[in-house]
Amino acid sequence: MSSIGDAYYPSDLEGDRKTLPAGRYTASIVGLDLSKNVKFGNYIADVFKPEYLIDRKEHPEYEDYIVRDNGIFRYKEVEGMIYNHKKNWGFAKFISTMKLRKQDREGKQLPFLYLEDIKDSVVLIDVFMKEFMNDLDSEIRYSVARTIQLIKEPSVPF
């Protein structure tokens, strides 16, 4: 084992991934992936990716399918990096759609997003295919989603 650790990637992993066809689906938010301090050129952002479980009653043929959001970017002000508040339009739209933005907070600090704020919310999502060529010149294709409407807010756990 090298000093930086061995890392492996099973070659059959891609075959296990279920692909959800492009379209509009009802789903519940069941998870949230977060990548902090991701650099995009001279900008820096936290990237949130909710995970959506497709509603089995509305779409029985896709029972147990989970699709991840394409990414909700919360750009932030960090010394030595460029900051432009207008780049936060997608994050502000998601927060507003999920009814997490307070009316009196217009134009102020954007909240951080936590799983407990959105878990079990029922939403309408648009699913589309993300496609690109990787460093090995192999085409990569997988389903990603975007929330377009809140159908039901999560229940309050009291």
C-alpha positions in Angstrom: 0.0 0.0 0.0 1.3 3.4 -0.9 1.6 6.3 1.6 -1.5 7.9 0.1 -3.6 4.8 0.3 -4.9 2.4 -2.4 -8.1 3.2 -4.1 -10.2 0.9 -6.3 -13.1 1.2 -8.6 -15.1 -1.9 -9.4 -15.6 -2.3 -13.2 -19.1 -3.7 -12.8 -20.4 -0.8 -10.7 -21.9 1.1 -13.7 -24.0 -1.9 -14.6 -25.8 -1.7 -11.2 -27.1 1.8 -11.7 -30.7 2.2 -12.7 -31.4 4.8 -15.3 -34.5 6.8 -14.9 -35.9 8.1 -18.3 -36.2 11.8 -18.8 -39.6 13.2 -17.8 -41.6 14.7 -14.9 -42.0 12.7 -11.7 -43.5 13.0 -8.2 -40.9 12.1 -5.6 -39.9 12.4 -1.9 -36.6 13.9 -0.7 -34.8 11.1 1.1 -31.2 12.4 1.3 -28.8 15.3 0.7 -25.3 15.1 -0.6 -23.1 18.1 0.2 -19.8 19.1 -1.3 -18.3 22.1 0.6 -15.9 24.7 -0.8 -15.9 23.5 -4.4 -13.9 25.8 -6.7 -15.3 26.9 -10.1 -12.5 29.0 -11.6 -12.2 31.9 -9.2 -15.5 31.3 -7.5 -16.2 29.0 -4.6 -19.5 27.4 -3.6 -21.1 24.7 -1.5 -23.0 22.3 -3.8 -26.1 20.6 -2.5 -27.6 17.5 -4.2 -30.9 16.3 -2.8 -31.7 12.7 -3.5 -35.3 11.9 -4.7 -37.1 8.7 -4.3 -39.7 8.2 -7.1 -43.3 7.9 -5.8 -44.3 4.3 -6.3 -48.0 5.0 -6.4 -47.7 7.6 -9.2 -44.9 5.7 -11.1 -45.1 2.0 -10.1 -42.7 1.0 -12.9 -39.9 3.0 -11.2 -40.5 1.8 -7.6 -37.3 2.2 -5.5 -35.6 4.4 -8.1 -33.5 7.2 -6.5 -32.2 10.1 -8.6 -29.8 12.8 -7.4 -30.3 16.5 -8.1 -28.0 18.0 -10.7 -26.7 20.4 -8.1 -27.8 23.5 -6.2 -25.0 26.0 -5.9 -24.6 28.4 -2.9 -21.8 30.7 -3.9 -20.1 32.5 -1.0 -17.8 35.3 -0.2 -14.3 34.0 0.6 -11.1 36.0 0.8 -9.1 35.6 -2.4 -12.1 34.5 -4.5 -14.5 36.4 -6.7 -18.0 36.7 -5.4 -21.1 37.7 -7.4 -24.4 37.4 -5.5 -26.3 37.0 -8.8 -24.8 33.5 -9.2 -27.0 32.4 -6.2 -30.2 32.6 -8.3 -30.6 28.8 -8.4 -30.1 28.4 -4.7 -32.5 31.3 -3.9 -35.1 29.7 -6.2 -34.8 26.3 -4.5 -35.0 27.8 -1.1 -38.1 29.8 -2.2 -39.7 26.8 -3.8 -39.2 24.8 -0.6 -40.7 27.6 1.5 -37.5 28.0 3.5 -36.9 31.6 2.7 -38.5 34.0 5.1 -40.3 37.0 3.6 -38.4 39.5 5.8 -35.1 38.1 4.6 -35.3 39.3 1.0 -31.9 40.4 -0.1 -30.2 39.2 3.0 -28.1 36.3 4.0 -29.1 33.0 2.3 -29.7 30.2 4.8 -27.6 27.0 4.8 -29.5 23.9 3.6 -29.8 20.9 6.0 -31.4 17.6 5.3 -33.9 18.0 8.2 -35.3 21.1 6.4 -36.3 19.2 3.3 -36.4 15.5 4.2 -39.7 13.8 3.3 -40.9 16.8 1.3 -43.0 15.6 -1.7 -41.9 17.5 -4.8 -42.4 17.5 -8.6 -39.1 17.0 -10.4 -37.9 17.1 -13.9 -35.4 14.4 -14.8 -32.9 14.7 -17.6 -29.8 12.9 -18.8 -26.4 14.3 -18.0 -23.8 13.4 -20.6 -20.1 14.0 -20.9 -16.8 12.5 -22.0 -14.5 11.5 -19.1 -10.7 11.7 -19.0 -10.5 8.2 -20.6 -12.7 9.3 -23.6 -15.6 7.2 -22.4 -19.1 8.6 -22.7 -20.7 9.0 -19.3 -24.6 9.2 -19.1 -26.8 9.2 -16.0 -30.1 10.7 -14.8 -30.2 13.9 -12.8 -33.1 15.9 -11.5 -34.3 19.4 -10.7 -37.1 20.3 -8.2 -39.7 22.4 -10.0 -42.6 22.4 -7.4 -43.2 21.6 -3.8 -46.3 19.4 -3.4 -46.2 18.7 0.3 -44.0 20.1 3.0 -42.4 17.6 5.5 -44.4 16.9 8.6 -43.2 18.6 11.8 -41.9 15.9 14.2 -43.8 16.9 17.4 
